């Protein structure tokens, strides 16, 4: 009997493909003239404006309880740090390496959820975490020697995974009380304010001479695809099939991102990065197999 993709499966796969391709697109624009923070803040401003319009049309309100303000503020700060580490990581190292290292996000989520008392994890999870972090070490070892270049990029990519995990844990209570669209709109806006402030030096030096249609296409994609459309596809699909099925697709994202980097940017993986990628994949498989996901990760802010 042939397995068939349902329309919802296609929505989930579409969201994963959009996220994964974004690493390659971001690496492209950062190596073709866009300063990292100038790119981040202009992209976030455009995406936030789009999402505010969408959410207002849908809900006619952005209101949350005053008591939830501190948690929303914390989530906004985490998104800000996440976006800074994301663009600086891709400025320093390859999309393939960043993609592999982002595969550790579910492990960080589990660790942080345990620390704040949301979950109690089994020994099998800690084994999965150990395997994944061995993979992280292998990728860092393959990046070169010394705290420069690709090694710094790898460390920033780990920071990206860790801050996204922290954000995912922080908004769990909010997601139980408000729609994901309202929460995403508010937190994108909160996170953009400090991002705009730290981006002023890059913005003041950013020129657009020499930017052609490829850069315009890449920027448009980065705004509309991974920050806007993915929210709609991902959360609409989850409402229909639940988080566990969605998480099966989410596991594919790091490895699809590597594929895009290898094919579209002609990147390559050395033997240590391959070993690290296999270890991280093994950790993900063990973590998912032993601990079914109760709630999906929110849409990446990358």
C-alpha positions as CSV (number, residue, x, y, z in Angstrom):
1,X,0.0,0.0,0.0
2,X,1.4,3.4,-1.0
3,X,2.1,6.0,1.7
4,X,0.5,9.3,0.8
5,X,1.2,12.8,2.0
6,X,-1.9,14.6,3.3
7,X,-2.3,18.3,2.7
8,X,-1.3,18.9,6.4
9,X,1.9,16.8,5.9
10,X,2.7,19.0,2.9
11,X,2.2,22.1,5.1
12,X,4.6,20.8,7.7
13,X,7.2,19.8,5.1
14,X,6.8,23.2,3.5
15,X,7.6,24.9,6.8
16,X,10.6,22.7,7.4
17,X,12.0,23.4,3.9
18,X,11.5,27.2,4.3
19,X,13.4,27.2,7.6
20,X,16.2,25.0,6.3
21,X,16.7,27.0,3.1
22,X,16.9,30.2,5.2
23,X,20.4,29.2,6.5
24,X,21.7,29.0,3.0
25,X,20.0,32.3,2.0
26,X,21.3,34.1,5.0
27,X,24.9,32.8,4.4
28,X,24.6,34.0,0.8
29,X,23.5,37.6,1.7
30,X,26.1,37.9,4.4
31,X,28.9,36.9,2.0
32,X,27.7,39.2,-0.7
33,X,27.7,42.6,0.9
34,X,25.1,42.7,3.7
35,X,26.5,43.5,7.1
36,X,25.1,40.9,9.7
37,X,23.2,43.2,12.1
38,X,22.0,45.6,9.3
39,X,20.5,42.5,7.6
40,X,19.0,41.2,10.8
41,X,17.3,44.4,11.9
42,X,15.9,45.4,8.4
43,X,14.6,41.8,7.9
44,X,13.0,41.7,11.3
45,X,11.3,45.0,10.9
46,X,9.8,44.0,7.6
47,X,8.7,40.6,9.0
48,X,7.2,42.1,12.2
49,X,5.2,44.6,10.2
50,X,3.8,41.8,8.0
51,X,2.9,39.7,11.0
52,X,1.3,42.5,12.9
53,X,-1.0,43.1,9.9
54,X,-1.8,39.4,9.6
55,X,-2.5,39.0,13.3
56,X,-4.6,42.2,13.6
57,X,-6.7,41.1,10.6
58,X,-7.3,37.7,12.3
59,X,-7.7,38.7,16.0
60,X,-8.2,42.5,16.2
61,X,-6.2,42.5,19.4
62,X,-2.6,42.1,20.7
63,X,-3.7,42.4,24.4
64,X,-2.2,40.1,27.0
65,X,-2.6,40.2,30.8
66,X,-0.3,42.6,32.7
67,X,0.9,39.6,34.7
68,X,2.3,38.0,31.5
69,X,4.2,41.1,30.5
70,X,7.5,40.0,32.3
71,X,7.4,36.6,30.6
72,X,6.8,38.2,27.2
73,X,9.6,40.7,27.8
74,X,12.0,37.8,28.7
75,X,11.0,36.0,25.6
76,X,11.7,39.1,23.5
77,X,15.2,39.4,25.0
78,X,15.9,35.8,24.2
79,X,14.7,36.3,20.6
80,X,17.0,39.3,20.3
81,X,20.0,37.4,21.5
82,X,19.0,34.4,19.3
83,X,18.9,36.6,16.2
84,X,22.3,38.2,17.0
85,X,24.0,34.9,17.5
86,X,22.3,33.4,14.4
87,X,23.5,36.1,11.9
88,X,27.0,36.3,13.5
89,X,27.3,32.5,13.3
90,X,26.5,32.4,9.6
91,X,28.8,35.3,9.1
92,X,31.7,33.3,10.6
93,X,31.0,29.7,9.5
94,X,29.2,27.7,6.9
95,X,25.4,27.1,6.7
96,X,26.1,23.4,6.8
97,X,27.9,23.6,10.2
98,X,25.2,25.9,11.7
99,X,22.5,23.5,10.4
100,X,24.1,20.5,12.1
101,X,24.6,22.4,15.4
102,X,21.0,23.6,15.5
103,X,20.1,19.9,15.7
104,X,21.0,20.2,19.4
105,X,18.0,22.4,20.1
106,X,15.7,19.7,21.4
107,X,18.4,18.6,23.8
108,X,18.8,22.1,25.1
109,X,15.0,22.3,25.5
110,X,14.9,19.1,27.6
111,X,17.8,20.3,29.8
112,X,16.2,23.7,30.4
113,X,12.7,22.3,31.0
114,X,14.2,20.1,33.6
115,X,16.0,22.9,35.3
116,X,12.9,25.0,35.6
117,X,10.8,22.1,36.8
118,X,8.6,21.6,33.7
119,X,9.8,18.0,33.0
120,X,11.6,15.1,34.7
121,X,13.8,13.3,32.2
122,X,15.0,9.8,32.1
123,X,18.6,8.5,32.0
124,X,18.0,7.7,28.3
125,X,17.6,11.5,27.7
126,X,20.9,12.3,29.4
127,X,22.5,9.6,27.2
128,X,21.1,11.3,24.1
129,X,22.3,14.6,25.4
130,X,25.8,13.2,25.9
131,X,25.9,11.7,22.4
132,X,24.7,15.0,20.9
133,X,27.3,17.1,22.7
134,X,30.1,14.7,21.6
135,X,28.9,15.5,18.1
136,X,29.1,19.2,18.9
137,X,32.7,18.7,20.1
138,X,33.6,16.9,16.9
139,X,32.2,19.7,14.7
140,X,34.1,22.3,16.7
141,X,37.2,20.2,16.4
142,X,36.7,20.1,12.6
143,X,36.4,23.9,12.5
144,X,40.0,24.6,13.0
145,X,42.3,25.6,15.9
146,X,42.0,28.6,18.1
147,X,39.1,30.8,19.0
148,X,38.8,32.4,15.6
149,X,37.0,32.0,12.3
150,X,34.8,28.9,12.1
151,X,35.3,27.9,15.7
152,X,33.7,31.2,16.9
153,X,30.9,30.6,14.4
154,X,30.3,27.2,15.8
155,X,30.2,28.6,19.3
156,X,27.7,31.2,18.2
157,X,25.6,28.5,16.5
158,X,25.5,26.6,19.8
159,X,24.4,29.8,21.4
160,X,21.6,30.1,18.8
161,X,20.3,26.6,19.6
162,X,20.5,27.3,23.4
163,X,18.7,30.7,23.2
164,X,16.0,29.3,21.0
165,X,15.5,26.4,23.5
166,X,15.3,29.0,26.3
167,X,12.7,31.0,24.4
168,X,10.7,27.8,23.7
169,X,10.6,27.0,27.4
170,X,9.8,30.6,28.4
171,X,6.8,30.9,26.2
172,X,5.2,27.6,27.1
173,X,2.8,29.2,29.7
174,X,1.9,32.0,27.2
175,X,1.1,29.5,24.4
176,X,-1.5,27.9,26.7
177,X,-3.3,31.2,27.2
178,X,-3.0,33.0,23.8
179,X,-2.9,32.2,20.1
180,X,0.6,31.5,18.7
181,X,0.0,34.4,16.2
182,X,-0.6,36.9,19.0
183,X,2.5,35.7,20.9
184,X,4.7,35.7,17.8
185,X,3.6,39.2,16.9
186,X,4.3,40.7,20.3
187,X,7.6,38.9,20.9
188,X,8.9,39.8,17.4
189,X,8.2,43.4,18.1
190,X,9.8,43.3,21.6
191,X,12.9,41.5,20.3
192,X,13.3,44.0,17.4
193,X,13.8,47.1,19.6
194,X,17.2,46.1,21.1
195,X,18.2,44.5,17.8
196,X,17.6,47.9,16.1
197,X,19.7,49.7,18.7
198,X,22.7,47.4,18.5
199,X,22.5,47.4,14.7
200,X,23.0,51.2,14.4
201,X,26.7,51.0,13.6
202,X,26.2,48.4,10.9
203,X,23.3,50.3,9.4
204,X,25.3,53.5,9.3
205,X,28.0,51.7,7.2
206,X,25.7,49.6,5.1
207,X,25.5,50.5,1.4
208,X,23.4,48.9,-1.3
209,X,25.6,49.6,-4.3
210,X,26.1,46.4,-6.3
211,X,23.0,44.7,-4.8
212,X,21.3,43.0,-7.8
213,X,18.1,41.0,-8.3
214,X,19.6,37.9,-6.5
215,X,20.1,39.9,-3.3
216,X,16.6,41.4,-3.5
217,X,15.1,37.9,-4.1
218,X,17.1,36.5,-1.2
219,X,16.0,39.3,1.2
220,X,12.4,39.0,0.1
221,X,12.5,35.3,0.7
222,X,14.1,35.7,4.1
223,X,11.3,38.0,5.2
224,X,8.3,36.3,3.8
225,X,9.3,32.6,4.0
226,X,11.0,31.6,7.3
227,X,9.5,34.4,9.4
228,X,6.0,34.9,8.0
229,X,4.7,31.9,6.0
230,X,6.2,29.3,8.4
231,X,4.2,30.6,11.3
232,X,1.0,30.2,9.4
233,X,1.8,26.7,7.9
234,X,3.3,25.3,11.1
235,X,0.6,26.3,13.6
236,X,-2.3,25.7,11.3
237,X,-0.9,22.1,10.7
238,X,-0.4,21.5,14.4
239,X,-4.0,22.5,15.1
240,X,-5.0,19.7,12.8
241,X,-2.6,16.8,13.6
242,X,-1.1,17.6,16.9
243,X,2.5,18.3,18.0
244,X,3.9,14.8,18.0
245,X,3.5,14.4,14.2
246,X,4.8,17.9,13.6
247,X,7.9,17.1,15.6
248,X,8.8,14.2,13.4
249,X,9.1,16.7,10.5
250,X,11.1,19.1,12.7
251,X,13.8,16.5,13.2
252,X,14.6,16.7,9.5
253,X,15.4,20.4,9.5
254,X,19.1,20.4,10.4
255,X,19.9,17.8,7.8
256,X,17.9,19.4,5.0
257,X,19.8,22.6,5.9
258,X,23.0,20.8,5.4
259,X,21.8,19.5,2.0
260,X,21.0,23.0,0.8
261,X,24.4,24.3,2.0
262,X,26.2,21.6,0.2
263,X,24.3,21.9,-3.1
264,X,23.6,25.6,-3.4
265,X,26.7,27.1,-1.8
266,X,29.1,24.3,-2.7
267,X,30.1,23.9,0.9
268,X,31.7,20.7,2.1
269,X,31.9,18.8,5.4
270,X,35.2,17.4,6.7
271,X,35.4,14.1,8.4
272,X,35.0,15.6,11.9
273,X,31.8,17.4,10.9
274,X,30.4,14.2,9.4
275,X,31.1,12.3,12.6
276,X,29.6,15.2,14.6
277,X,26.5,15.3,12.4
278,X,26.0,11.5,12.8
279,X,26.3,11.8,16.6
280,X,23.8,14.7,16.8
281,X,21.4,12.7,14.6
282,X,21.8,9.7,16.9
283,X,21.1,11.9,19.9
284,X,17.9,13.3,18.3
285,X,16.7,9.8,17.4
286,X,17.3,8.5,20.9
287,X,15.7,11.6,22.5
288,X,12.6,11.4,20.3
289,X,12.2,7.6,20.6
290,X,12.4,7.5,24.4
291,X,10.5,10.8,25.1
292,X,7.5,11.6,22.8
293,X,7.1,15.3,22.4
294,X,4.2,16.9,24.3
295,X,4.5,20.3,22.7
296,X,6.3,21.4,19.5
297,X,9.1,23.9,19.3
298,X,7.7,27.3,18.2
299,X,8.7,28.7,14.9
300,X,12.3,29.5,14.7
301,X,13.1,33.2,14.6
302,X,15.9,32.7,12.2
